[in-house]
């Protein structure tokens, strides 16, 4: 019970050149097909054992939702076979089937029956459902007066009132306050511990790392990677940065790379930054990456552990006093930290043209689990309190990384883990 | 396949019954008169037609003298036509309106037409039982031949379901079908002897009008309820054949296109 087998599955939608061509195809089948197929999923092949917790990631339009619909059975694959064993509960869109004119309690009865439960079963489960949803006295009011958070709480509560063999969760949990989200994840975790197979779509790297023990990365409707969540997330981050090569086999190579090799000097390509970046013919930024404590290249890193930000510049002219700097910003654009080699007291030293200058900034990542971006800069001739004679390169958001929760860390909130030491005494 | 279909319906009986109840309630939920509206609208229709045709235009049913005769004649046609119209017009949008449900939740799709038919039957049962009560009170109840209505009603429902299923599926792929049918059903109403007696149609046109499957059905109701006679059975063969054909076509379409339908919504 609880296994999912997806074999050679493809999904295509029919596209007709005009409104009339479908009519023509239906009415005159002997004249052949007039539609073209638009493939959104192709050659999907995987097997999920009972009890696995699998993350499904990919950019918008990669085919995640379509794949979930195929597995839940609302939509049928064009090619291939999907077999599931056991009861499937899908949280594809919370609150589906809620009727605004009816009270929460009536809607719970309807939603439960839509899940295939009998009226008696839903009635018996009602106290538990209400207790989990924390709706209070609102339960006997019309759903139209509910906030979206309340609707979501009630919907999640109904959908998970009986432990399913397979639980499929789309990004439905993105709504709701953080406390209820935690409660939901708590329930999901207890399900997986009890043997429920989980298939979970998320854009949140931290959540995937915490919940899943396997991750499937979908790209352009195909499985680009299937394996350890950290590797899958790295590839996903790489795709977000738009730096992935087309060939899928190269993806495998990238993911399997253990210790990051330094690129050969001849292969260097200038990196370009976002709007507002400054580039000059004097230097090219050729590498920006994050390495974990073991020297593995990662875009997902564990909080509180040391990581190295490696920046490489290829000089096209000899410089007297070159310096490299970086800036870390969070998703709201707040600068969390910024420094450069001049400000760090690095004495000036001339570097000849044609040389690659590598700067390794090792930092303890005492940041809250979230997504961050890196901005890098290169200047010549430092003076005063961090001013430069010439800014030769400055590139916004050339790299991004994700910090995942450190399971060994204390529980805290805020932006920075100050790692407090505690001494309690009484007198 | 047929067995699986029935089992799926049985497993989701709670959902189907709940939906019927919910739809009925939601229609009158925020009204003060509640379910009385289910009675008031056909009542108004009958009143209007009675006034216009029997009082203003002084038309009488040929050979009938009772003061209620024309009203009963009207009710026999209007109420049953209402059932047919409700199943078909609601049925043609049933898949479109529930598009979100079909796309997001895995449940037997055959539940939707069942819910539509059950709902229409509930509404029909209310008004029709009031009509029967009226007949009993005014002493116009016809006695045993009344049972003749049952098979006629069965044929009519079968016809409506078949048509609703075909229209509902086609409407997903060709939205013009819905627009077209809304117009067509108005012509259809006036091409059926609901308001006027069949005898006022010129004799040369009468055989053509009999091809309209609703004509023999409505005529049977009128024959039973006004004249107190059993339906003219041979007349009902054509509607029955058509109803069965439509049901087979509807089910075939449903099996062939149900999966494609979800992609199209």
Interface residues (C-beta under 8 A of the other chain):
Chain A: X13 X14 X22 X23 X26 X69 X72 X73 X74 X75 X76 X88 X90 X92 X93 X96 X97 X99 X101 X102 X106 X109 X110 X113 X114 X116 X117 X118 X119
Chain B: X11 X12 X14 X15 X18 X19 X22 X25 X26 X29 X30 X100 X101 X102 X103 X104 X105 X106 X107 X173 X174 X259 X260 X262 X263
